[in-house]
Amino acid sequence: MSIWVMVAIVALGLLAILLEPFVPTGGVLGVLGAIGMCVGVGMAYHYEGTGWGTAFLIACLILAPTAAIFAFKIFPRTPVGRRLILKSELSIENGFQSADPTLEELAGREGVTITMLRPVGVARFGNRRVDVVTDGELIEKGERVLVIEVEGSRVVVEKAQRDA
């Protein structure tokens, strides 16, 4: 078998790996490229011997990562990359925040569940609707709950004790 057939198989595999970031195939193209490169190396070992096989293997071990890095450097400049990659920074100065700072005020307050908590649901604290979670306890709609912990945007509640 001609050495050029093996070179072509490895080159097609490398091309598939290069195209992976640009074509939305969910990784299929990259896997097929890797398989193609392995087949080319295996054929070189089988038909041409250890010298050519090792040369193909070293070439693949150098070219594949280099091609992947090159492709990912170019990806942000492609039309698909420009749509997928966030352009602005999500900062407080731009009006973004990871959690509502006023949720801390709810610690220790009582409210009423608007939905059943299984263990996630919604409760009302005064005029405010808040997504809440329990520690695994199921709480029926309309029950009184107590906020026991506020961690970022996670508000943990438990069933409030009824006064006798």
Protein Blocks (a to p, Z undefined) as FASTA:
>chain_A
ZZklmmmmmmmmmmmmmmmmmpcghhmmmmmmmmmmmmmmmmmmmmnojklmmmmmmmmm
mmmmmmmmmmmmmmmmpmklmmmpcfbdcdfknopafbdfklmmmgopacddfbdcdfbc
cddehjaccddddehiacdehiacddfbdehjaccdddddddZZ
